[in-house]
Amino acid sequence: MGLGAPEIILIIMAILLLFGGKKIPELMKGLGKGVKEFKDAQNGENNSSSSEEKPKV
């Protein structure tokens, strides 16, 4: 079930109709910030757990 060019164009047009051209950059900016915070939190969790496992001598 792959998405072809006509399906992608239809989805983009529907998004433009729902949100308008001015709201889309704001939505993408918020989405980008959310993904970045998620990755930072995930990396921070991995770093803190790895430092706890290794005892410092």
C-alpha distance matrix in Angstrom:
0.0 3.8 6.7 9.4 13.1 13.7 11.4 13.1 16.4 16.1 15.5 18.4 20.6 20.2 21.2 24.1 25.2 25.1 26.9 28.6 29.2 31.8 30.0 26.9 28.9 30.5 27.2 25.8 29.2 29.2 25.7 26.9 30.1 28.4 26.2 29.4 31.4 28.9 29.0 32.8 33.3 31.2 33.2 36.4 35.8 35.2 38.3 40.5 39.6 40.2 43.6 44.6 43.9 46.1 49.8 51.7 54.9
3.8 0.0 3.8 6.3 9.9 11.3 9.4 10.4 13.8 14.3 13.8 16.2 18.6 18.7 19.5 22.1 23.7 23.9 25.3 26.8 26.9 29.6 28.0 24.7 26.5 28.4 25.4 23.7 27.0 27.5 24.0 24.9 28.3 27.0 24.7 27.7 30.1 27.9 27.7 31.5 32.3 30.4 32.1 35.4 35.2 34.5 37.4 39.9 39.2 39.6 42.9 44.2 43.7 45.7 49.3 51.0 54.2
6.7 3.8 0.0 3.8 6.8 8.1 6.0 6.6 10.1 10.7 10.3 12.5 14.9 15.3 16.2 18.6 20.2 20.7 22.1 23.3 23.3 26.2 24.8 21.5 23.5 25.6 22.7 21.1 24.6 25.3 22.1 23.1 26.6 25.6 23.6 26.6 29.1 27.3 27.3 30.9 32.0 30.4 32.2 35.4 35.4 35.0 37.8 40.2 39.9 40.4 43.5 44.9 44.7 46.7 50.3 51.8 55.0
9.4 6.3 3.8 0.0 3.8 5.6 5.5 6.4 8.8 10.2 10.9 12.6 14.5 15.7 16.9 18.7 20.3 21.5 22.9 23.5 23.3 26.4 25.6 22.3 24.1 26.6 24.1 22.5 26.0 27.1 24.1 24.9 28.6 27.9 26.0 28.8 31.5 30.0 29.8 33.4 34.7 33.2 34.8 38.0 38.3 37.8 40.4 43.0 42.8 43.2 46.2 47.8 47.6 49.4 53.0 54.4 57.6
13.1 9.9 6.8 3.8 0.0 3.8 5.5 5.2 6.1 8.6 10.0 10.6 12.3 14.3 15.5 16.5 18.4 20.1 21.2 21.3 20.7 24.0 23.7 20.4 22.2 25.0 22.9 21.2 24.7 26.2 23.6 24.3 28.0 27.8 26.1 28.7 31.5 30.5 30.3 33.7 35.3 34.2 35.5 38.7 39.3 39.0 41.3 43.9 44.1 44.5 47.3 49.1 49.1 50.7 54.3 55.4 58.6
13.7 11.3 8.1 5.6 3.8 0.0 3.8 5.5 5.2 6.2 8.7 10.0 10.6 12.3 14.4 15.4 16.5 18.4 20.2 20.3 20.2 23.8 23.4 20.5 22.8 25.5 23.3 22.2 25.9 27.1 24.7 25.9 29.5 29.2 27.8 30.6 33.3 32.2 32.5 35.8 37.2 36.2 37.9 40.9 41.4 41.3 43.7 46.2 46.3 46.9 49.7 51.4 51.4 53.3 56.8 58.0 61.3
11.4 9.4 6.0 5.5 5.5 3.8 0.0 3.8 5.5 5.1 6.2 8.7 9.9 10.6 12.4 14.3 15.4 16.6 18.4 19.2 19.6 22.9 22.0 19.1 21.6 23.8 21.3 20.3 24.1 24.9 22.3 23.8 27.3 26.5 25.3 28.3 30.7 29.4 29.9 33.3 34.4 33.4 35.4 38.3 38.5 38.6 41.2 43.5 43.5 44.3 47.2 48.6 48.7 50.8 54.2 55.6 59.0
13.1 10.4 6.6 6.4 5.2 5.5 3.8 0.0 3.8 5.4 5.1 6.2 8.6 9.9 10.7 12.4 14.3 15.4 16.5 17.1 17.0 20.2 19.3 16.1 18.3 20.7 18.3 17.0 20.7 21.8 19.3 20.5 24.1 23.7 22.3 25.2 27.8 26.7 27.1 30.4 31.7 30.9 32.6 35.5 36.1 36.2 38.6 40.9 41.2 41.9 44.7 46.3 46.5 48.4 51.8 53.0 56.4
16.4 13.8 10.1 8.8 6.1 5.2 5.5 3.8 0.0 3.8 5.5 5.1 6.1 8.6 9.9 10.6 12.3 14.3 15.5 15.4 15.1 18.6 18.4 15.5 17.8 20.6 18.6 17.7 21.3 22.7 20.7 22.0 25.5 25.4 24.5 27.1 29.7 29.1 29.6 32.7 34.2 33.7 35.3 38.1 38.8 39.1 41.3 43.6 44.1 44.9 47.5 49.2 49.6 51.4 54.8 55.8 59.2
16.1 14.3 10.7 10.2 8.6 6.2 5.1 5.4 3.8 0.0 3.8 5.5 5.1 6.2 8.7 9.9 10.6 12.3 14.4 14.8 15.5 18.9 18.3 15.9 18.9 21.1 18.8 18.6 22.3 23.2 21.2 23.1 26.4 25.9 25.3 28.3 30.5 29.7 30.7 33.7 34.9 34.4 36.4 39.0 39.5 40.0 42.4 44.5 44.9 46.0 48.6 50.0 50.5 52.5 55.8 57.0 60.5
15.5 13.8 10.3 10.9 10.0 8.7 6.2 5.1 5.5 3.8 0.0 3.8 5.5 5.1 6.3 8.7 9.9 10.6 12.3 13.4 14.2 17.2 16.0 13.4 16.4 18.3 15.7 15.4 19.2 19.8 17.7 19.7 22.9 22.3 21.7 24.8 26.9 26.0 27.1 30.2 31.2 30.8 33.0 35.4 35.9 36.6 39.0 40.9 41.3 42.5 45.1 46.4 47.0 49.1 52.4 53.6 57.1
18.4 16.2 12.5 12.6 10.6 10.0 8.7 6.2 5.1 5.5 3.8 0.0 3.8 5.4 5.1 6.2 8.7 9.9 10.6 10.9 11.0 14.2 13.5 10.7 13.4 15.8 13.8 13.3 17.0 18.1 16.4 18.1 21.4 21.3 21.0 23.7 26.0 25.6 26.6 29.4 30.7 30.7 32.5 34.9 35.8 36.5 38.6 40.7 41.4 42.5 44.8 46.4 47.1 49.1 52.3 53.2 56.7
20.6 18.6 14.9 14.5 12.3 10.6 9.9 8.6 6.1 5.1 5.5 3.8 0.0 3.8 5.4 5.1 6.2 8.7 10.1 9.8 10.5 14.1 13.9 11.9 15.0 17.3 15.6 15.8 19.4 20.4 19.2 21.2 24.2 24.2 24.2 26.9 29.0 28.8 30.0 32.7 33.9 34.1 36.0 38.3 39.1 40.0 42.1 44.0 44.8 46.0 48.3 49.8 50.6 52.6 55.8 56.7 60.3
20.2 18.7 15.3 15.7 14.3 12.3 10.6 9.9 8.6 6.2 5.1 5.4 3.8 0.0 3.8 5.4 5.1 6.2 8.6 9.6 11.5 14.5 13.5 12.0 15.6 17.0 14.9 15.8 19.3 19.7 18.4 20.9 23.7 23.2 23.5 26.5 28.2 27.8 29.4 32.1 32.9 33.1 35.3 37.5 38.0 39.1 41.4 43.1 43.7 45.2 47.5 48.7 49.6 51.9 55.0 56.1 59.7
21.2 19.5 16.2 16.9 15.5 14.4 12.4 10.7 9.9 8.7 6.3 5.1 5.4 3.8 0.0 3.8 5.4 5.1 6.0 7.6 9.1 11.7 10.2 8.4 12.0 13.3 11.1 12.0 15.5 15.9 14.8 17.4 20.0 19.7 20.2 23.0 24.7 24.5 26.2 28.7 29.7 30.1 32.2 34.2 35.0 36.2 38.3 39.9 40.8 42.3 44.4 45.7 46.8 48.9 52.0 53.0 56.6
24.1 22.1 18.6 18.7 16.5 15.4 14.3 12.4 10.6 9.9 8.7 6.2 5.1 5.4 3.8 0.0 3.8 5.5 5.5 4.9 6.1 9.3 9.0 7.7 11.2 12.9 11.8 12.8 15.9 16.9 16.5 18.6 21.2 21.5 22.2 24.6 26.4 26.7 28.3 30.5 31.7 32.4 34.3 36.2 37.3 38.5 40.4 42.1 43.2 44.6 46.6 48.0 49.3 51.2 54.2 55.0 58.6
25.2 23.7 20.2 20.3 18.4 16.5 15.4 14.3 12.3 10.6 9.9 8.7 6.2 5.1 5.4 3.8 0.0 3.8 5.8 5.6 8.3 11.2 10.8 10.6 14.3 15.4 14.2 15.9 18.9 19.4 19.1 21.7 24.0 23.9 24.9 27.5 29.0 29.2 31.0 33.3 34.2 34.9 37.1 38.9 39.7 41.1 43.1 44.6 45.7 47.3 49.3 50.5 51.8 53.9 56.8 57.7 61.4
25.1 23.9 20.7 21.5 20.1 18.4 16.6 15.4 14.3 12.3 10.6 9.9 8.7 6.2 5.1 5.5 3.8 0.0 3.8 6.1 9.4 11.2 9.6 9.8 13.7 14.0 12.3 14.5 17.4 17.2 17.0 20.0 21.9 21.5 22.8 25.6 26.7 26.8 29.0 31.2 31.8 32.6 35.0 36.5 37.2 38.8 40.9 42.2 43.2 45.0 47.0 48.0 49.3 51.6 54.5 55.5 59.1
26.9 25.3 22.1 22.9 21.2 20.2 18.4 16.5 15.5 14.4 12.3 10.6 10.1 8.6 6.0 5.5 5.8 3.8 0.0 3.8 6.8 7.8 5.9 6.6 10.3 10.4 9.2 11.7 14.3 14.2 14.6 17.4 19.1 19.2 20.7 23.2 24.3 24.8 27.0 28.8 29.6 30.8 33.0 34.3 35.3 37.1 38.9 40.1 41.4 43.2 44.9 46.1 47.6 49.8 52.5 53.3 57.0
28.6 26.8 23.3 23.5 21.3 20.3 19.2 17.1 15.4 14.8 13.4 10.9 9.8 9.6 7.6 4.9 5.6 6.1 3.8 0.0 3.8 5.6 5.8 6.8 10.0 10.9 10.9 12.9 15.1 15.9 16.7 18.9 20.7 21.4 22.8 24.9 26.3 27.2 29.0 30.8 31.9 33.1 35.0 36.4 37.7 39.3 40.9 42.4 43.8 45.4 47.1 48.5 50.0 52.0 54.7 55.3 58.9
29.2 26.9 23.3 23.3 20.7 20.2 19.6 17.0 15.1 15.5 14.2 11.0 10.5 11.5 9.1 6.1 8.3 9.4 6.8 3.8 0.0 3.8 5.7 5.7 7.9 9.8 10.6 11.7 13.7 15.4 16.2 17.7 19.7 21.0 22.1 23.8 25.6 26.8 28.2 29.8 31.4 32.6 34.1 35.7 37.3 38.7 40.1 41.7 43.3 44.7 46.2 47.9 49.5 51.2 53.9 54.3 57.8
31.8 29.6 26.2 26.4 24.0 23.8 22.9 20.2 18.6 18.9 17.2 14.2 14.1 14.5 11.7 9.3 11.2 11.2 7.8 5.6 3.8 0.0 3.8 5.8 6.7 7.6 9.5 11.2 12.2 13.7 15.4 16.8 18.2 19.7 21.4 22.7 24.1 25.7 27.3 28.5 30.1 31.7 33.1 34.3 36.1 37.8 38.9 40.3 42.2 43.7 44.9 46.6 48.4 50.1 52.6 52.9 56.4
30.0 28.0 24.8 25.6 23.7 23.4 22.0 19.3 18.4 18.3 16.0 13.5 13.9 13.5 10.2 9.0 10.8 9.6 5.9 5.8 5.7 3.8 0.0 3.8 5.7 5.3 6.3 8.8 10.1 10.8 12.4 14.4 15.6 16.7 18.6 20.2 21.4 22.7 24.6 25.9 27.2 28.8 30.5 31.6 33.1 35.0 36.3 37.6 39.3 40.9 42.3 43.7 45.6 47.4 49.9 50.4 54.0
26.9 24.7 21.5 22.3 20.4 20.5 19.1 16.1 15.5 15.9 13.4 10.7 11.9 12.0 8.4 7.7 10.6 9.8 6.6 6.8 5.7 5.8 3.8 0.0 3.8 5.4 5.0 6.2 8.5 9.9 10.4 12.2 14.2 15.3 16.5 18.3 20.0 21.0 22.5 24.2 25.7 26.9 28.5 30.0 31.5 33.0 34.5 36.1 37.6 39.0 40.6 42.2 43.8 45.6 48.3 48.8 52.3
28.9 26.5 23.5 24.1 22.2 22.8 21.6 18.3 17.8 18.9 16.4 13.4 15.0 15.6 12.0 11.2 14.3 13.7 10.3 10.0 7.9 6.7 5.7 3.8 0.0 3.8 5.4 5.1 6.0 8.6 9.8 10.4 12.3 14.2 15.3 16.4 18.3 19.9 21.1 22.3 24.2 25.6 26.8 28.2 30.1 31.6 32.6 34.3 36.2 37.4 38.8 40.6 42.3 43.8 46.4 46.7 50.2
30.5 28.4 25.6 26.6 25.0 25.5 23.8 20.7 20.6 21.1 18.3 15.8 17.3 17.0 13.3 12.9 15.4 14.0 10.4 10.9 9.8 7.6 5.3 5.4 3.8 0.0 3.8 5.5 5.1 6.2 8.6 9.9 10.7 12.4 14.4 15.4 16.6 18.4 20.1 21.1 22.5 24.4 25.8 26.8 28.6 30.4 31.5 32.8 34.7 36.3 37.4 39.0 41.0 42.6 45.1 45.4 48.9
27.2 25.4 22.7 24.1 22.9 23.3 21.3 18.3 18.6 18.8 15.7 13.8 15.6 14.9 11.1 11.8 14.2 12.3 9.2 10.9 10.6 9.5 6.3 5.0 5.4 3.8 0.0 3.8 5.4 5.2 6.1 8.6 10.0 10.6 12.4 14.3 15.4 16.5 18.5 20.0 21.1 22.6 24.4 25.6 27.0 28.8 30.2 31.6 33.2 34.8 36.3 37.7 39.4 41.3 43.9 44.5 48.1
25.8 23.7 21.1 22.5 21.2 22.2 20.3 17.0 17.7 18.6 15.4 13.3 15.8 15.8 12.0 12.8 15.9 14.5 11.7 12.9 11.7 11.2 8.8 6.2 5.1 5.5 3.8 0.0 3.8 5.4 4.9 6.0 8.6 9.8 10.5 12.2 14.2 15.2 16.5 18.2 19.8 21.0 22.4 24.0 25.6 27.0 28.4 30.1 31.7 33.0 34.5 36.2 37.8 39.5 42.2 42.7 46.3
29.2 27.0 24.6 26.0 24.7 25.9 24.1 20.7 21.3 22.3 19.2 17.0 19.4 19.3 15.5 15.9 18.9 17.4 14.3 15.1 13.7 12.2 10.1 8.5 6.0 5.1 5.4 3.8 0.0 3.8 5.4 5.1 6.3 8.6 10.0 10.6 12.3 14.3 15.5 16.4 18.3 20.0 21.1 22.3 24.3 25.8 26.8 28.4 30.3 31.6 32.8 34.7 36.5 38.0 40.5 40.8 44.3
29.2 27.5 25.3 27.1 26.2 27.1 24.9 21.8 22.7 23.2 19.8 18.1 20.4 19.7 15.9 16.9 19.4 17.2 14.2 15.9 15.4 13.7 10.8 9.9 8.6 6.2 5.2 5.4 3.8 0.0 3.8 5.4 5.1 6.2 8.7 9.9 10.6 12.3 14.3 15.3 16.4 18.3 20.0 20.9 22.5 24.4 25.6 26.8 28.6 30.3 31.6 33.0 34.9 36.7 39.2 39.6 43.3
25.7 24.0 22.1 24.1 23.6 24.7 22.3 19.3 20.7 21.2 17.7 16.4 19.2 18.4 14.8 16.5 19.1 17.0 14.6 16.7 16.2 15.4 12.4 10.4 9.8 8.6 6.1 4.9 5.4 3.8 0.0 3.8 5.5 5.1 6.3 8.6 10.0 10.6 12.4 14.3 15.4 16.5 18.4 19.9 21.2 22.7 24.3 25.8 27.2 28.8 30.4 31.9 33.4 35.3 38.1 38.8 42.4
26.9 24.9 23.1 24.9 24.3 25.9 23.8 20.5 22.0 23.1 19.7 18.1 21.2 20.9 17.4 18.6 21.7 20.0 17.4 18.9 17.7 16.8 14.4 12.2 10.4 9.9 8.6 6.0 5.1 5.4 3.8 0.0 3.8 5.4 5.2 6.1 8.6 9.9 10.6 12.2 14.2 15.3 16.5 18.1 19.9 21.2 22.4 24.2 25.9 27.1 28.6 30.4 31.9 33.5 36.2 36.7 40.2
30.1 28.3 26.6 28.6 28.0 29.5 27.3 24.1 25.5 26.4 22.9 21.4 24.2 23.7 20.0 21.2 24.0 21.9 19.1 20.7 19.7 18.2 15.6 14.2 12.3 10.7 10.0 8.6 6.3 5.1 5.5 3.8 0.0 3.8 5.5 5.1 6.1 8.5 9.9 10.4 12.1 14.1 15.2 16.1 18.1 19.9 20.8 22.2 24.2 25.7 26.8 28.5 30.4 32.0 34.4 34.8 38.3
28.4 27.0 25.6 27.9 27.8 29.2 26.5 23.7 25.4 25.9 22.3 21.3 24.2 23.2 19.7 21.5 23.9 21.5 19.2 21.4 21.0 19.7 16.7 15.3 14.2 12.4 10.6 9.8 8.6 6.2 5.1 5.4 3.8 0.0 3.8 5.4 5.2 6.1 8.7 9.9 10.5 12.2 14.2 15.2 16.4 18.4 19.9 21.0 22.6 24.4 25.8 27.1 28.9 30.9 33.4 34.1 37.8
26.2 24.7 23.6 26.0 26.1 27.8 25.3 22.3 24.5 25.3 21.7 21.0 24.2 23.5 20.2 22.2 24.9 22.8 20.7 22.8 22.1 21.4 18.6 16.5 15.3 14.4 12.4 10.5 10.0 8.7 6.3 5.2 5.5 3.8 0.0 3.8 5.5 5.0 6.2 8.6 9.9 10.5 12.3 14.1 15.3 16.6 18.3 20.0 21.3 22.6 24.4 26.0 27.4 29.2 32.1 32.9 36.5
29.4 27.7 26.6 28.8 28.7 30.6 28.3 25.2 27.1 28.3 24.8 23.7 26.9 26.5 23.0 24.6 27.5 25.6 23.2 24.9 23.8 22.7 20.2 18.3 16.4 15.4 14.3 12.2 10.6 9.9 8.6 6.1 5.1 5.4 3.8 0.0 3.8 5.4 5.2 6.1 8.5 9.8 10.5 12.0 14.1 15.3 16.3 18.2 20.0 21.1 22.5 24.4 26.0 27.5 30.1 30.6 34.1
31.4 30.1 29.1 31.5 31.5 33.3 30.7 27.8 29.7 30.5 26.9 26.0 29.0 28.2 24.7 26.4 29.0 26.7 24.3 26.3 25.6 24.1 21.4 20.0 18.3 16.6 15.4 14.2 12.3 10.6 10.0 8.6 6.1 5.2 5.5 3.8 0.0 3.8 5.5 5.0 6.0 8.5 9.8 10.3 12.1 14.2 15.1 16.2 18.2 19.9 21.0 22.5 24.4 26.2 28.6 29.1 32.8
28.9 27.9 27.3 30.0 30.5 32.2 29.4 26.7 29.1 29.7 26.0 25.6 28.8 27.8 24.5 26.7 29.2 26.8 24.8 27.2 26.8 25.7 22.7 21.0 19.9 18.4 16.5 15.2 14.3 12.3 10.6 9.9 8.5 6.1 5.0 5.4 3.8 0.0 3.8 5.5 5.2 6.1 8.6 9.8 10.6 12.4 14.2 15.4 16.7 18.4 20.2 21.4 22.9 25.0 27.7 28.7 32.4
29.0 27.7 27.3 29.8 30.3 32.5 29.9 27.1 29.6 30.7 27.1 26.6 30.0 29.4 26.2 28.3 31.0 29.0 27.0 29.0 28.2 27.3 24.6 22.5 21.1 20.1 18.5 16.5 15.5 14.3 12.4 10.6 9.9 8.7 6.2 5.2 5.5 3.8 0.0 3.8 5.4 5.0 6.1 8.4 9.8 10.6 12.2 14.2 15.5 16.5 18.4 20.1 21.4 23.1 26.0 26.8 30.4
32.8 31.5 30.9 33.4 33.7 35.8 33.3 30.4 32.7 33.7 30.2 29.4 32.7 32.1 28.7 30.5 33.3 31.2 28.8 30.8 29.8 28.5 25.9 24.2 22.3 21.1 20.0 18.2 16.4 15.3 14.3 12.2 10.4 9.9 8.6 6.1 5.0 5.5 3.8 0.0 3.8 5.4 5.1 6.0 8.5 9.9 10.4 12.1 14.2 15.3 16.4 18.3 20.1 21.6 24.1 24.6 28.2
33.3 32.3 32.0 34.7 35.3 37.2 34.4 31.7 34.2 34.9 31.2 30.7 33.9 32.9 29.7 31.7 34.2 31.8 29.6 31.9 31.4 30.1 27.2 25.7 24.2 22.5 21.1 19.8 18.3 16.4 15.4 14.2 12.1 10.5 9.9 8.5 6.0 5.2 5.4 3.8 0.0 3.8 5.5 5.0 6.1 8.6 9.8 10.5 12.2 14.2 15.4 16.6 18.5 20.5 22.9 23.8 27.6
31.2 30.4 30.4 33.2 34.2 36.2 33.4 30.9 33.7 34.4 30.8 30.7 34.1 33.1 30.1 32.4 34.9 32.6 30.8 33.1 32.6 31.7 28.8 26.9 25.6 24.4 22.6 21.0 20.0 18.3 16.5 15.3 14.1 12.2 10.5 9.8 8.5 6.1 5.0 5.4 3.8 0.0 3.8 5.5 5.2 6.3 8.7 10.1 10.8 12.4 14.5 15.7 16.9 19.1 21.9 23.2 26.9
33.2 32.1 32.2 34.8 35.5 37.9 35.4 32.6 35.3 36.4 33.0 32.5 36.0 35.3 32.2 34.3 37.1 35.0 33.0 35.0 34.1 33.1 30.5 28.5 26.8 25.8 24.4 22.4 21.1 20.0 18.4 16.5 15.2 14.2 12.3 10.5 9.8 8.6 6.1 5.1 5.5 3.8 0.0 3.8 5.4 5.1 6.1 8.6 10.0 10.6 12.4 14.4 15.6 17.1 20.0 20.8 24.3
36.4 35.4 35.4 38.0 38.7 40.9 38.3 35.5 38.1 39.0 35.4 34.9 38.3 37.5 34.2 36.2 38.9 36.5 34.3 36.4 35.7 34.3 31.6 30.0 28.2 26.8 25.6 24.0 22.3 20.9 19.9 18.1 16.1 15.2 14.1 12.0 10.3 9.8 8.4 6.0 5.0 5.5 3.8 0.0 3.8 5.4 5.1 6.1 8.6 9.9 10.7 12.4 14.5 16.0 18.3 19.0 22.7
35.8 35.2 35.4 38.3 39.3 41.4 38.5 36.1 38.8 39.5 35.9 35.8 39.1 38.0 35.0 37.3 39.7 37.2 35.3 37.7 37.3 36.1 33.1 31.5 30.1 28.6 27.0 25.6 24.3 22.5 21.2 19.9 18.1 16.4 15.3 14.1 12.1 10.6 9.8 8.5 6.1 5.2 5.4 3.8 0.0 3.8 5.5 5.3 6.2 8.6 10.1 10.8 12.5 14.8 17.3 18.7 22.4
35.2 34.5 35.0 37.8 39.0 41.3 38.6 36.2 39.1 40.0 36.6 36.5 40.0 39.1 36.2 38.5 41.1 38.8 37.1 39.3 38.7 37.8 35.0 33.0 31.6 30.4 28.8 27.0 25.8 24.4 22.7 21.2 19.9 18.4 16.6 15.3 14.2 12.4 10.6 9.9 8.6 6.3 5.1 5.4 3.8 0.0 3.8 5.6 5.3 6.2 8.7 10.1 10.8 12.8 15.9 17.3 20.9
38.3 37.4 37.8 40.4 41.3 43.7 41.2 38.6 41.3 42.4 39.0 38.6 42.1 41.4 38.3 40.4 43.1 40.9 38.9 40.9 40.1 38.9 36.3 34.5 32.6 31.5 30.2 28.4 26.8 25.6 24.3 22.4 20.8 19.9 18.3 16.3 15.1 14.2 12.2 10.4 9.8 8.7 6.1 5.1 5.5 3.8 0.0 3.8 5.5 5.2 6.3 8.7 10.2 11.2 13.9 14.7 18.3
40.5 39.9 40.2 43.0 43.9 46.2 43.5 40.9 43.6 44.5 40.9 40.7 44.0 43.1 39.9 42.1 44.6 42.2 40.1 42.4 41.7 40.3 37.6 36.1 34.3 32.8 31.6 30.1 28.4 26.8 25.8 24.2 22.2 21.0 20.0 18.2 16.2 15.4 14.2 12.1 10.5 10.1 8.6 6.1 5.3 5.6 3.8 0.0 3.8 5.5 5.3 6.3 8.9 10.5 12.5 13.5 17.3
39.6 39.2 39.9 42.8 44.1 46.3 43.5 41.2 44.1 44.9 41.3 41.4 44.8 43.7 40.8 43.2 45.7 43.2 41.4 43.8 43.3 42.2 39.3 37.6 36.2 34.7 33.2 31.7 30.3 28.6 27.2 25.9 24.2 22.6 21.3 20.0 18.2 16.7 15.5 14.2 12.2 10.8 10.0 8.6 6.2 5.3 5.5 3.8 0.0 3.8 5.5 5.2 6.4 9.0 11.6 13.6 17.3
40.2 39.6 40.4 43.2 44.5 46.9 44.3 41.9 44.9 46.0 42.5 42.5 46.0 45.2 42.3 44.6 47.3 45.0 43.2 45.4 44.7 43.7 40.9 39.0 37.4 36.3 34.8 33.0 31.6 30.3 28.8 27.1 25.7 24.4 22.6 21.1 19.9 18.4 16.5 15.3 14.2 12.4 10.6 9.9 8.6 6.2 5.2 5.5 3.8 0.0 3.8 5.4 5.3 6.7 9.9 11.7 15.2
43.6 42.9 43.5 46.2 47.3 49.7 47.2 44.7 47.5 48.6 45.1 44.8 48.3 47.5 44.4 46.6 49.3 47.0 44.9 47.1 46.2 44.9 42.3 40.6 38.8 37.4 36.3 34.5 32.8 31.6 30.4 28.6 26.8 25.8 24.4 22.5 21.0 20.2 18.4 16.4 15.4 14.5 12.4 10.7 10.1 8.7 6.3 5.3 5.5 3.8 0.0 3.8 5.5 5.6 7.7 8.7 12.4
44.6 44.2 44.9 47.8 49.1 51.4 48.6 46.3 49.2 50.0 46.4 46.4 49.8 48.7 45.7 48.0 50.5 48.0 46.1 48.5 47.9 46.6 43.7 42.2 40.6 39.0 37.7 36.2 34.7 33.0 31.9 30.4 28.5 27.1 26.0 24.4 22.5 21.4 20.1 18.3 16.6 15.7 14.4 12.4 10.8 10.1 8.7 6.3 5.2 5.4 3.8 0.0 3.8 5.6 6.9 9.1 12.7
43.9 43.7 44.7 47.6 49.1 51.4 48.7 46.5 49.6 50.5 47.0 47.1 50.6 49.6 46.8 49.3 51.8 49.3 47.6 50.0 49.5 48.4 45.6 43.8 42.3 41.0 39.4 37.8 36.5 34.9 33.4 31.9 30.4 28.9 27.4 26.0 24.4 22.9 21.4 20.1 18.5 16.9 15.6 14.5 12.5 10.8 10.2 8.9 6.4 5.3 5.5 3.8 0.0 3.8 6.4 9.5 12.6
46.1 45.7 46.7 49.4 50.7 53.3 50.8 48.4 51.4 52.5 49.1 49.1 52.6 51.9 48.9 51.2 53.9 51.6 49.8 52.0 51.2 50.1 47.4 45.6 43.8 42.6 41.3 39.5 38.0 36.7 35.3 33.5 32.0 30.9 29.2 27.5 26.2 25.0 23.1 21.6 20.5 19.1 17.1 16.0 14.8 12.8 11.2 10.5 9.0 6.7 5.6 5.6 3.8 0.0 3.8 6.4 9.2
49.8 49.3 50.3 53.0 54.3 56.8 54.2 51.8 54.8 55.8 52.4 52.3 55.8 55.0 52.0 54.2 56.8 54.5 52.5 54.7 53.9 52.6 49.9 48.3 46.4 45.1 43.9 42.2 40.5 39.2 38.1 36.2 34.4 33.4 32.1 30.1 28.6 27.7 26.0 24.1 22.9 21.9 20.0 18.3 17.3 15.9 13.9 12.5 11.6 9.9 7.7 6.9 6.4 3.8 0.0 3.8 6.4
51.7 51.0 51.8 54.4 55.4 58.0 55.6 53.0 55.8 57.0 53.6 53.2 56.7 56.1 53.0 55.0 57.7 55.5 53.3 55.3 54.3 52.9 50.4 48.8 46.7 45.4 44.5 42.7 40.8 39.6 38.8 36.7 34.8 34.1 32.9 30.6 29.1 28.7 26.8 24.6 23.8 23.2 20.8 19.0 18.7 17.3 14.7 13.5 13.6 11.7 8.7 9.1 9.5 6.4 3.8 0.0 3.8
54.9 54.2 55.0 57.6 58.6 61.3 59.0 56.4 59.2 60.5 57.1 56.7 60.3 59.7 56.6 58.6 61.4 59.1 57.0 58.9 57.8 56.4 54.0 52.3 50.2 48.9 48.1 46.3 44.3 43.3 42.4 40.2 38.3 37.8 36.5 34.1 32.8 32.4 30.4 28.2 27.6 26.9 24.3 22.7 22.4 20.9 18.3 17.3 17.3 15.2 12.4 12.7 12.6 9.2 6.4 3.8 0.0
